[in-house]
Amino acid sequence: MWAYAEDAEWASAAGRCGPDGLIGRDAETTDLRAGLARNRLVTVTGAAGVGKSALAAAAVGGAGEAGPWARVIYVRCPGGGGPVAAGALAARLAEVVLGPRDAAGRRTVGAGAVPDARPSARTSGARTKARPAFTDLVSALRTTGRVLLLLDDADAVRTECAGLVQRLLMDVPGVRVLVTCRQALGLGEERVLRLAPLAAEAAVELFLARARATAPGFRAEGAEAAAVDRICRVLEGVPLAVELAAGQLDREPSAWALADRLERDQCWLAAPGPALHRHRSLRSAVGSAYLLCDRPERAVWSRSSVFRGAFTEPTAAYLCAGAGVAPHQVSACLARLAAAGVLETLDEPGGLRPPRYRMTRAARDFGTERLHAAGEFTVAVERHVLHHRRLAEVAEHLWYAGEQRQAARLVRDNAADLTALVEYAARPDAPAAQVKAALATVADLWFWWTAHDHGEEGRAHLARLLPRHETDDHLAARARWLAAWLNAPGDPATARAQLGQVWTAAVLAGDDALIGRVAHVQGVLAWERGDARTAADCFRQAADTVPAFAPGGPAPAVSLAALAVAQARTSPGAAGRSARRALSSPGVRDDAWATALARYARAYTDHHQGHTSRAWHRAHRALATLDTRTPLPGTPDSPDLPAVRASLRRLLADIESPRTPRAARPTVPAPRTDTPAASRTSSRAERRLRGFT
């Protein structure tokens, strides 16, 4: 039985429940009901808009008389617009439970009246209403019997709520309390239910359910279904954001147009319907948490919004410190923002790796707005660019130092922010220094684009940055060489044009390493058009020209491995010598990628020469090294090289299947691109050498 409920505000939460309950929240509803049956205090926590109030309504309303309570008292906690005065929650609770005051200063409960225990105070002849005694509230709750007290949205009065709830639990044995708040109250008897965003399937189902009411003619079929998936992915499954987005379908040309707009920003989402102000827009929902933060927390929130992916405490301290925020304050601010649901903690606290944080998308968009309003966006971006420029330098040094797996993990952990670095530098008003730093970062991470199958991403970054880098310097030559390498598999004409620009600059600068790497890419282009002899000559020139341990690109052993494969068909003896030379090159034992390619080339040449058993053992041993990540004696820790691993498996399949014709080309792929196969002129056999590129 419901009693003393604030009808309009409760309807705002309960109205989000369908006839069959909340979409995608069956398990959470069951857990909450079980928690209320076993515990006297349950707190539902979670980020803004995740559906805490709606879950409470679904769990309590659906339980009905089956719950361990006779009545439910719903109290909307004060303070939706920020901090409130002390005692505000107690006054609101007294108003709901004891009833409003009448003309005589008495509080009405149903048909009866309960007078205040304390007399009214008078100041300067004006009658001031005194706060009711706590004993009156306790007496009223005791006479109610078994009661569930639902305190909704307690963030602004969390401290007062903790004290009030603790006293009620001690003085009223029949009361149970359900609280919705972004953070737990921290009481010993508290059972906390942390509410996460919806799963992908449930978010799509919720979007479609709300879209039917907004745009009855909408059908999620084909491309529109893909657009809905993208919308829910961008909104990260936050129910309030999903519902508000569904309400915009009739205002946008298509679902794809809505998805594009949400990719840029989502705080604009709003709807006039909900009774509660915090449910009317995503900006209000997120902003209510911002209003409760102190000044350092607000600064850390807004400045951290320039991060697109995960970041560590030292990184945040470097970027956020200054202008009222001391470096030692950043760690505590991050912890409080994580507790409030603004940040997600990705690593287990106390683990081997330092904790990493990720800002939710809605909070990031809101923080970016505040950062622009404070005039700090330019400085924050400058620090972001500088930090990730240094990170790329560290990753390249790790690669050449034999710590290739650590280099790859460093780039992988910061991949989202490296993409953000390019986007910041590609802005029309970005200064030339940022463009140069971004271009140098992409060039230094050549191994990520090539050895780790991110060629399409690297090619896209270079296509955006090269036109904005107006200086024809050595950095531009390096970047064009990398772009030619990445374009060689799918766009040989563009690759040849870029190499023509690089060759002159490399010769004038006397850069032997760049000259040799240009020859390597020319060998790839020759192989693409079926000219194995020219390809072999180019790979030989590259191997002889690139100095050992030269930074900025692949080692000579990579070109020697490619040379062995190119010679396998016409000069088997020379191919074997080239493969052995690749395995004995200076520094190859500290280059796991070059070692894997050289081992593949040797197994391939053995297979092509008819030494099937020896080829099988070589390929199997090399694959075991990559799969188990157990280094061979004298070899470095092998990085994650999916293309080399897949190529070795294909070679083993060629060896083990007598029905499969012997491969005329190796099967290691090139830097991956998404260029359609129909637009490429090379045949499947001709594309197999690309892993050596």
URHU-V263364 format. One record per residue. N is the residue number from 1. PHI is phi in radians with two decimals (NA if undefined). OMEGA is omega in degrees with one decimal (999 if undefined). D_CENTER is the distance of its C-alpha to the mean C-alpha in Angstrom with 2 decimals. Layout:
N|PHI|OMEGA|D_CENTER  N|PHI|OMEGA|D_CENTER
This chain:
1|NA|178.9|43.88  2|-1.56|176.6|42.01  3|-2.56|174.5|43.69  4|1.00|179.0|43.16  5|-1.48|174.2|39.94  6|-1.46|-162.5|38.90  7|-1.00|-174.6|39.01  8|-1.11|-177.2|37.04  9|-1.27|177.3|34.08  10|-1.17|179.7|34.04  11|-1.10|178.6|34.30  12|-1.10|178.3|31.10  13|-1.42|-178.1|29.22  14|-1.18|-179.0|31.48  15|-1.19|178.7|31.49  16|-1.43|177.8|27.90  17|-1.60|176.3|29.20  18|-1.38|-179.8|30.69  19|-1.10|-179.9|33.93  20|-1.83|-179.5|32.17  21|1.63|-179.3|29.78  22|-1.35|178.2|26.11  23|-1.27|176.6|24.16  24|1.33|-177.0|21.90  25|-2.14|-178.6|23.10  26|-1.11|-178.5|26.12  27|-1.13|-179.8|25.09  28|-1.16|178.1|24.03  29|-1.10|178.2|27.30  30|-1.11|179.4|29.32  31|-1.11|-179.2|27.81  32|-1.18|177.4|28.53  33|-1.09|177.8|32.07  34|-1.14|178.1|32.69  35|-1.13|178.1|31.50  36|-1.19|179.3|33.84  37|-1.28|-175.5|36.65  38|-1.77|-173.7|36.37  39|-2.22|178.7|35.32  40|-1.52|179.2|36.79  41|-2.36|176.8|33.60  42|-2.26|178.0|30.19  43|-2.10|175.5|27.24  44|-1.68|-178.5|24.32  45|-2.01|179.2|21.29  46|2.76|-177.8|17.83  47|-1.25|179.7|15.86  48|-1.10|175.5|17.67  49|1.39|-176.0|18.39  50|-1.40|175.0|17.39  51|1.79|-179.0|21.09  52|-1.16|-179.2|22.87  53|-1.14|179.9|26.14  54|-1.13|177.9|26.16  55|-1.14|177.3|25.72  56|-1.06|178.8|28.54  57|-1.11|-179.0|30.70  58|-1.15|-177.3|30.16  59|-1.23|-177.4|30.92  60|-1.32|-179.6|33.89  61|-1.14|179.9|35.32  62|-1.26|-179.7|35.14  63|-1.22|176.2|36.83  64|1.00|-178.6|39.82  65|-1.29|-178.9|42.97  66|-1.27|-179.2|41.52  67|-1.30|-179.4|39.64  68|-1.40|179.1|41.39  69|-2.60|179.0|42.21  70|-1.66|-178.5|44.86  71|-2.43|177.3|43.22  72|-2.12|176.8|39.86  73|-1.98|-179.7|39.66  74|-1.70|179.1|36.65  75|-2.25|174.0|36.06  76|-1.46|-175.8|33.59  77|-1.15|-179.4|32.90  78|-1.31|171.3|33.73  79|1.79|177.9|31.57  80|-1.10|-178.1|29.07  81|-1.76|179.0|29.56  82|2.35|-178.7|29.04  83|-1.06|-178.4|31.16  84|-2.21|-178.9|34.48  85|-1.27|178.2|37.84  86|-1.11|179.0|38.79  87|1.49|-177.5|40.30  88|-1.15|-179.5|38.58  89|-1.18|178.6|37.22  90|-1.07|178.3|40.64  91|-1.13|179.0|42.33  92|-1.15|179.3|40.07  93|-1.13|177.8|40.60  94|-1.12|179.6|44.33  95|-1.11|-179.3|44.46  96|-1.33|-174.4|42.91  97|-1.41|-176.6|44.88  98|-1.52|179.0|48.15  99|1.61|178.9|48.20  100|-1.25|178.0|48.84  101|-1.29|171.5|51.82  102|-1.65|-176.3|55.08  103|-1.11|-178.8|57.66  104|-1.58|-179.3|59.09  105|1.44|179.6|55.84  106|-1.65|178.6|55.58  107|-1.72|-176.0|52.44  108|-1.74|174.7|52.85  109|-2.14|-177.1|51.46  110|1.11|-178.4|52.41  111|-1.64|-177.6|56.20  112|-1.77|179.0|56.91  113|-2.41|176.9|56.34  114|-2.11|-179.3|55.26  115|-1.29|175.3|56.54  116|-1.13|177.6|54.69  117|-1.27|-179.5|55.83  118|-1.77|175.5|55.94  119|-1.25|178.3|58.23  120|-1.21|179.3|56.82  121|-1.60|178.5|56.91  122|-2.12|178.3|58.69  123|-2.30|178.5|57.88  124|0.97|177.6|60.14  125|1.37|-179.9|61.66  126|-1.72|-177.9|58.33  127|-1.48|178.8|57.28  128|-1.87|-179.4|53.83  129|-1.31|179.5|52.23  130|-1.54|178.8|51.49  131|-1.21|-178.6|48.52  132|-1.14|179.0|49.63  133|-1.17|-179.7|50.26  134|-1.10|179.9|47.67  135|-1.12|177.6|50.52  136|-1.14|179.0|50.87  137|-1.13|179.2|47.24  138|-1.12|179.9|47.68  139|-1.07|-179.4|50.96  140|-1.12|179.9|49.52  141|-1.20|178.5|46.66  142|-1.13|179.7|49.16  143|-1.23|178.7|51.42  144|-1.25|-178.9|48.57  145|1.56|-179.8|48.29  146|-1.25|-172.7|45.16  147|-2.35|172.2|42.47  148|-1.89|179.2|38.69  149|-1.72|-178.0|37.46  150|-1.84|179.5|34.11  151|-1.76|-172.2|32.70  152|-1.71|174.4|29.92  153|1.06|-174.2|27.40  154|-1.61|-174.1|28.77  155|-1.06|-175.1|26.27  156|-1.23|-177.6|28.84  157|-2.16|-172.5|31.56  158|-1.06|-179.3|29.69  159|-1.13|177.8|32.18  160|-1.12|180.0|35.16  161|-1.08|179.8|33.78  162|-1.07|179.3|33.56  163|-1.16|-178.8|37.17  164|-1.15|-179.9|38.51  165|-1.11|179.7|36.98  166|-1.06|179.2|38.29  167|-1.19|179.7|41.78  168|-1.13|179.6|41.76  169|-1.13|179.0|40.83  170|-1.35|-171.7|43.72  171|-1.66|-177.9|46.30  172|-2.15|-176.0|45.59  173|-1.09|-175.9|45.56  174|-1.55|-175.7|44.92  175|-1.66|168.7|41.76  176|-2.11|-174.2|38.21  177|-2.21|172.9|35.28  178|-2.07|-176.0|31.94  179|-2.08|169.2|29.57  180|-1.95|-174.7|26.35  181|-2.81|178.4|24.45  182|-1.20|179.1|21.01  183|-2.16|176.1|22.36  184|-1.19|-179.5|24.98  185|-1.32|179.1|28.54  186|1.50|178.5|29.09  187|-1.59|-175.2|32.39  188|-1.13|-177.2|33.78  189|-1.50|-170.1|34.49  190|-1.34|169.2|31.11  191|-1.82|-174.9|29.12  192|-1.82|174.4|25.46  193|-2.00|-179.4|23.42  194|-1.50|-175.4|19.70  195|-1.68|179.5|18.47  196|-1.69|174.2|14.99  197|-1.08|-178.9|13.80  198|-1.22|170.7|15.57  199|-1.16|-174.0|15.01  200|-1.03|-178.0|14.63  201|-1.14|179.8|18.42  202|-1.16|178.2|19.38  203|-1.10|177.6|17.34  204|-1.12|178.8|19.14  205|-1.08|178.2|22.37  206|-1.13|179.0|22.10  207|-1.04|-177.8|21.45  208|-1.17|179.0|24.46  209|-1.11|179.0|26.59  210|-1.32|-179.6|26.18  211|-1.18|179.8|26.52  212|-1.08|178.7|29.89  213|-1.37|-177.8|31.25  214|-1.44|-178.2|30.01  215|-2.25|-174.5|30.74  216|-0.99|-178.4|33.18  217|-1.50|-176.3|33.42  218|-1.29|177.6|29.74  219|-2.24|-179.8|29.26  220|-1.51|-179.7|25.94  221|-2.27|176.7|27.36  222|1.05|-177.2|26.43  223|-1.14|-179.9|24.35  224|-1.15|177.5|24.01  225|-1.11|176.7|22.45  226|-1.12|178.1|19.78  227|-1.14|178.5|19.24  228|-1.11|176.7|18.96  229|-1.02|-179.9|16.30  230|-1.16|178.9|14.30  231|-1.04|-177.9|15.09  232|-1.17|177.7|14.02  233|-1.22|178.9|10.65  234|-1.12|-179.3|10.16  235|-1.39|174.7|11.68  236|1.05|175.0|9.45  237|1.27|178.6|12.89  238|-1.30|-172.6|14.35  239|-1.01|-179.2|18.08  240|-1.07|179.1|19.48  241|-1.14|179.2|17.22  242|-1.11|179.8|17.98  243|-1.14|179.2|21.65  244|-1.14|178.4|21.87  245|-1.16|178.0|20.34  246|-1.08|177.9|22.88  247|-1.25|-179.8|25.54  248|-1.70|-175.5|24.89  249|-1.06|-178.1|25.77  250|-1.34|-179.9|29.40  251|-1.85|-178.7|28.63  252|-1.98|-179.4|26.57  253|-1.05|-178.2|28.19  254|-2.79|176.4|25.89  255|-1.14|177.5|22.71  256|-1.15|177.3|21.30  257|-1.11|176.7|22.37  258|-1.12|178.9|20.63  259|-1.10|178.6|17.32  260|-1.08|-179.8|17.85  261|-1.17|179.3|18.66  262|-1.22|175.3|15.65  263|-1.08|-179.4|13.40  264|-1.39|-177.2|15.33  265|-2.93|178.2|15.56  266|-2.29|179.7|15.87  267|-1.22|179.1|17.92  268|-1.29|-178.1|21.03  269|-1.04|-178.4|20.93  270|-2.74|176.5|24.18  271|-2.67|-176.5|27.07  272|-1.45|-168.3|30.57  273|-1.26|-170.3|31.17  274|-1.01|179.6|29.90  275|-1.24|-179.8|32.46  276|-1.43|-178.2|30.06  277|-1.09|-176.7|28.86  278|-1.23|178.6|25.40  279|-1.68|-174.4|24.94  280|-1.47|178.5|26.14  281|-2.68|177.6|23.09  282|-1.21|177.7|19.43  283|-1.11|178.9|20.39  284|-1.17|-179.6|23.04  285|-1.10|179.8|20.92  286|-1.31|-178.5|18.40  287|-1.13|178.1|21.30  288|-1.11|175.1|23.32  289|-1.27|179.9|21.06  290|-1.10|-179.0|21.30  291|-1.14|-178.7|25.08  292|-1.52|179.9|25.33  293|-1.48|172.7|23.77  294|-1.42|-172.2|26.19  295|-1.07|178.3|26.25  296|-1.05|179.5|24.38  297|-1.13|178.2|21.49  298|-1.11|180.0|21.38  299|-1.14|178.9|21.48  300|-1.13|178.0|18.65  301|-1.04|-175.3|16.53  302|-1.17|-177.9|17.44  303|-1.24|178.2|17.33  304|-1.26|-178.5|13.90  305|-1.21|176.8|12.61  306|-1.31|176.0|13.01  307|-1.33|176.4|9.98  308|-1.72|-178.9|7.02  309|-2.18|-178.1|5.03  310|-1.36|178.5|6.88  311|-2.54|-178.1|10.58  312|-1.77|178.9|13.86  313|-1.09|178.7|16.85  314|-1.06|177.7|19.01  315|-1.12|178.8|16.62  316|-1.13|178.9|16.35  317|-1.10|178.8|20.12  318|-1.12|-174.7|20.82  319|-1.43|-170.7|19.01  320|-1.68|-174.9|20.00  321|-1.20|179.5|23.51  322|1.90|176.9|26.52  323|0.95|175.8|28.12  324|1.69|179.9|28.70  325|-2.14|177.4|25.98  326|-1.39|-179.4|27.23  327|-0.97|-177.3|25.03  328|-1.26|178.5|25.99  329|-1.42|-172.4|24.82  330|-1.11|-177.7|21.14  331|-1.05|179.2|20.57  332|-1.16|178.1|22.25  333|-1.11|178.0|20.46  334|-1.09|-179.9|17.02  335|-1.11|180.0|18.53  336|-1.21|177.3|19.97  337|-1.17|176.3|16.90  338|-1.18|178.1|15.09  339|-1.14|-180.0|18.25  340|-1.48|178.7|18.22  341|1.50|177.8|14.84  342|-1.31|178.7|13.47  343|-2.01|172.0|11.22  344|-1.86|176.0|9.81  345|-1.62|-172.7|11.48  346|-1.61|-178.0|9.94  347|-1.87|179.7|13.29  348|-1.17|178.7|16.64  349|-1.03|-179.2|18.78  350|1.47|180.0|21.71  351|-1.36|-178.4|20.30  352|-1.19|-179.2|21.14  353|-1.57|177.4|18.03  354|-1.12|-178.5|17.50  355|-1.09|177.6|15.06  356|-2.11|-178.4|11.58  357|-2.12|175.1|9.93  358|-2.39|-179.8|6.81  359|-1.48|177.7|8.21  360|-1.11|-172.0|8.15  361|-1.11|-179.5|8.55  362|-1.10|178.4|12.28  363|-1.15|178.6|12.82  364|-1.17|178.0|11.37  365|-1.10|178.1|13.72  366|-1.15|178.8|16.46  367|-1.09|177.5|16.12  368|-1.13|176.1|16.43  369|-1.04|-179.4|19.53  370|-1.18|179.5|20.99  371|-1.15|175.7|20.37  372|-1.13|-178.9|22.32  373|-1.10|179.6|24.93  374|-1.44|-179.0|25.48  375|1.26|-176.1|25.98  376|-1.91|-174.4|23.53  377|-1.11|-176.9|20.99  378|-1.08|-179.9|22.95  379|-1.15|-179.8|23.27  380|-1.10|179.1|19.62  381|-1.17|177.8|18.73  382|-1.03|178.7|21.61  383|-1.17|178.4|20.41  384|-1.06|-179.5|16.88  385|-1.11|-178.8|18.64  386|-1.10|-179.1|21.15  387|-1.09|-175.9|18.86  388|-1.35|170.3|16.88  389|-1.14|177.6|20.27  390|-1.15|179.0|21.57  391|-1.08|178.0|18.67  392|-1.13|177.5|19.55  393|-1.11|178.3|23.15  394|-1.10|-179.5|22.52  395|-1.08|179.3|20.72  396|-1.15|177.8|23.71  397|-1.10|177.9|26.16  398|-1.10|-179.9|24.65  399|-1.07|-178.0|24.98  400|-1.35|178.5|28.64  401|-1.52|179.8|29.35  402|1.57|178.2|28.76  403|-1.72|-172.2|25.44  404|-1.25|177.3|23.64  405|-1.15|178.2|21.35  406|-1.14|177.0|20.30  407|-1.11|179.8|19.84  408|-1.14|179.2|17.64  409|-1.17|178.0|15.47  410|-1.08|179.1|15.29  411|-1.21|-179.2|14.18  412|-1.08|-179.7|11.67  413|-1.15|-176.7|10.02  414|-2.02|-175.3|10.08  415|-1.06|-178.4|9.72  416|-1.10|-179.0|7.30  417|-1.36|173.3|9.83  418|-1.19|173.1|12.66  419|-1.16|177.1|12.08  420|-1.09|176.7|12.07  421|-1.00|178.4|15.21  422|-1.13|-179.7|16.87  423|-1.14|177.6|16.20  424|-1.11|-178.9|17.68  425|-1.26|-179.1|20.56  426|-1.49|177.3|21.21  427|-1.12|-179.5|22.00  428|-1.02|-177.4|25.73  429|-1.70|-179.4|26.49  430|-1.20|179.5|24.63  431|-1.20|-177.8|27.27  432|-1.08|-179.5|28.51  433|-1.13|178.0|27.40  434|-1.21|177.3|23.70  435|-1.09|-179.9|24.34  436|-1.12|179.9|26.19  437|-1.13|179.6|23.56  438|-1.16|-179.9|20.85  439|-1.15|177.3|23.38  440|-1.13|177.7|24.37  441|-1.10|179.6|20.82  442|-1.11|179.8|20.48  443|-1.17|179.5|23.99  444|-1.17|-178.6|23.48  445|-1.65|-179.3|20.61  446|-0.98|-177.4|23.03  447|-1.17|179.2|22.64  448|-1.23|-178.8|18.95  449|-1.29|-172.5|19.90  450|-1.71|-174.1|23.10  451|-1.32|-175.5|23.17  452|-2.02|169.1|19.68  453|1.08|173.3|19.84  454|-2.17|-175.4|17.63  455|-1.12|-179.1|20.74  456|-1.13|178.4|19.86  457|-1.12|178.6|16.89  458|-1.10|178.8|19.24  459|-1.08|178.9|22.05  460|-1.14|178.3|20.22  461|-1.08|-179.5|19.32  462|-1.15|178.7|22.97  463|-1.12|179.2|24.29  464|-1.43|-171.4|22.70  465|-1.58|-175.6|23.75  466|-1.02|178.2|27.18  467|-1.12|-178.2|28.92  468|-1.59|177.4|27.90  469|-1.59|-170.4|29.21  470|-1.47|-178.8|32.85  471|-1.54|179.2|34.34  472|-1.58|-174.8|35.77  473|-1.94|-178.4|35.26  474|-1.15|177.1|34.41  475|-1.07|178.2|30.66  476|-1.09|178.4|31.10  477|-1.13|177.4|33.13  478|-1.06|-178.7|30.51  479|-1.17|178.5|27.82  480|-1.17|176.0|30.24  481|-1.06|179.1|31.08  482|-1.12|178.1|27.48  483|-1.08|177.7|27.14  484|-1.12|178.0|30.40  485|-1.05|-178.6|29.24  486|-1.27|-179.8|26.15  487|-1.46|-173.5|28.33  488|-0.96|-177.8|31.18  489|-1.17|-173.2|30.23  490|-1.96|-176.5|29.79  491|-2.44|-175.7|31.48  492|-1.10|-179.6|34.39  493|-1.11|177.2|36.19  494|-1.11|179.3|33.43  495|-1.08|179.2|33.08  496|-1.11|178.9|36.84  497|-1.10|179.4|36.89  498|-1.20|177.7|34.22  499|-1.12|177.4|36.11  500|-1.06|177.5|39.25  501|-1.29|-175.8|37.76  502|-1.31|-172.4|36.50  503|-1.00|-178.5|39.79  504|-1.09|-179.5|41.93  505|-1.12|-179.4|39.63  506|-1.18|180.0|39.33  507|-1.17|-179.8|43.12  508|-1.11|179.6|43.94  509|-1.45|-178.0|41.63  510|1.18|-177.1|43.08  511|-1.57|-178.3|39.67  512|-1.08|-178.9|40.65  513|-1.09|-179.0|37.13  514|-1.21|177.0|35.95  515|-1.07|179.6|39.20  516|-1.13|-179.3|38.72  517|-1.30|170.7|35.15  518|-1.11|177.7|36.39  519|-1.08|178.0|39.00  520|-1.05|-180.0|36.39  521|-1.15|175.5|34.59  522|-1.10|174.8|38.07  523|-1.12|176.7|38.71  524|-1.10|179.5|35.68  525|-1.10|177.3|36.98  526|-1.11|177.5|40.44  527|-1.11|-180.0|39.16  528|-1.06|-179.3|37.36  529|-1.64|173.9|40.72  530|1.49|-178.3|42.53  531|-1.73|-175.8|44.41  532|-1.15|-178.3|44.07  533|-1.12|177.9|46.82  534|-1.11|178.2|45.28  535|-1.05|179.3|41.89  536|-1.10|178.3|43.56  537|-1.06|-179.5|45.31  538|-1.17|179.0|42.11  539|-1.13|177.9|40.27  540|-1.14|178.3|43.36  541|-1.08|179.1|43.45  542|-1.11|-179.1|39.81  543|-1.12|-178.7|40.42  544|-1.42|-173.5|43.55  545|-1.66|-176.6|42.19  546|-1.20|178.5|38.81  547|-1.17|174.6|39.66  548|-1.10|177.5|38.44  549|1.16|178.3|35.44  550|-1.31|179.9|34.79  551|-1.34|173.5|31.23  552|1.62|-179.5|29.22  553|3.10|-176.2|29.37  554|-1.23|179.0|30.50  555|-1.32|177.7|33.44  556|-1.00|180.0|36.88  557|-1.06|178.4|36.48  558|-1.15|177.8|33.99  559|-1.18|177.4|36.71  560|-1.14|177.1|39.32  561|-1.11|176.6|37.42  562|-1.12|177.8|37.20  563|-1.08|179.3|40.90  564|-1.04|-179.7|41.81  565|-1.18|-179.3|40.25  566|-1.14|-178.9|41.94  567|-1.53|-169.8|45.26  568|-1.03|-175.1|45.10  569|-1.43|-174.8|46.95  570|-1.75|-177.6|49.69  571|-2.37|-175.5|50.11  572|-1.01|-180.0|49.10  573|-1.11|177.9|50.72  574|-1.12|178.6|49.01  575|-1.10|178.2|45.65  576|-1.10|178.3|46.15  577|-1.12|178.8|47.11  578|-1.14|178.9|44.05  579|-1.15|178.2|41.77  580|-1.16|177.6|43.61  581|-1.13|177.6|43.45  582|-1.09|-178.7|39.67  583|-1.26|179.6|39.45  584|-1.88|-179.5|41.80  585|-1.13|177.8|40.30  586|-1.05|176.2|39.82  587|1.40|-175.8|36.43  588|-1.17|179.6|35.37  589|-1.20|175.6|35.07  590|-1.71|-179.2|32.30  591|-2.15|-174.4|30.47  592|-1.13|179.9|29.08  593|-1.17|179.0|28.01  594|-1.10|178.0|31.52  595|-1.10|180.0|33.11  596|-1.11|178.6|31.39  597|-1.14|179.6|32.44  598|-1.15|177.2|35.94  599|-1.13|175.9|36.31  600|-1.10|-179.0|35.26  601|-1.05|-179.6|37.79  602|-1.20|177.2|40.51  603|-1.11|179.7|39.95  604|-1.14|179.8|39.98  605|-1.13|175.8|43.23  606|-1.08|179.9|44.81  607|-1.11|-178.7|43.98  608|-1.19|178.9|45.36  609|-1.49|177.9|48.52  610|1.64|177.2|49.10  611|-1.50|-170.3|48.17  612|-1.13|-177.1|46.12  613|-1.10|179.7|46.20  614|-1.13|177.9|45.28  615|-1.10|-179.6|42.45  616|-1.11|-179.4|41.10  617|-1.14|178.7|41.22  618|-1.13|-178.8|39.54  619|-1.14|-179.0|36.68  620|-1.14|179.4|36.30  621|-1.17|178.2|36.29  622|-1.10|179.1|33.69  623|-1.17|177.8|31.44  624|-1.07|177.6|31.98  625|-1.09|-179.1|30.88  626|-1.29|-175.7|27.53  627|-1.24|-176.7|27.01  628|-1.53|-177.6|28.04  629|1.02|174.4|26.69  630|-1.77|-175.2|30.11  631|-1.20|173.3|31.58  632|-1.24|179.0|35.07  633|-0.97|177.6|37.76  634|1.43|-179.3|37.43  635|-1.93|179.3|34.05  636|-1.32|176.1|30.74  637|-1.12|-172.5|27.76  638|-1.30|176.9|26.47  639|-1.40|177.7|22.95  640|-1.39|-176.6|20.90  641|-2.15|-174.3|22.84  642|-1.09|-177.2|22.28  643|-1.20|179.1|24.67  644|-1.14|179.2|27.47  645|-1.07|179.5|27.13  646|-1.12|-179.8|27.38  647|-1.17|177.3|30.32  648|-1.11|177.8|32.15  649|-1.13|177.9|31.86  650|-1.16|177.1|33.32  651|-1.12|177.2|36.09  652|-1.09|177.5|36.90  653|-1.12|176.9|37.09  654|-1.10|-178.4|39.49  655|-1.26|-172.2|41.58  656|-1.39|-177.9|41.70  657|-1.77|-179.8|42.48  658|-1.22|-179.1|46.05  659|-1.46|-178.7|45.57  660|-1.50|178.8|42.83  661|-1.07|178.8|44.39  662|-1.09|-176.4|43.79  663|-1.15|176.9|40.93  664|-1.50|178.2|42.38  665|-2.35|176.1|39.10  666|-1.17|-172.8|36.40  667|-1.97|176.3|33.21  668|-1.37|-176.3|30.58  669|-1.36|178.7|28.39  670|-1.55|169.5|27.66  671|-0.88|-171.6|24.47  672|-1.23|169.5|22.83  673|-2.32|179.1|22.90  674|-1.71|179.1|22.59  675|-1.11|-178.2|26.11  676|-0.99|-177.4|28.09  677|-1.09|-178.2|30.62  678|-1.14|-177.9|33.44  679|-1.54|-178.4|33.06  680|-1.74|-174.9|33.54  681|-1.55|-176.1|37.11  682|-1.44|177.9|36.91  683|-1.38|-179.9|37.66  684|-1.08|179.5|35.59  685|-1.13|-177.8|37.87  686|-1.29|-177.7|37.57  687|-1.54|-168.8|33.77  688|-1.39|-178.9|33.82  689|-1.44|-164.3|34.36  690|-1.16|179.1|31.12  691|-1.13|178.0|29.47  692|-1.52|-176.6|31.92  693|-1.57|999|30.75
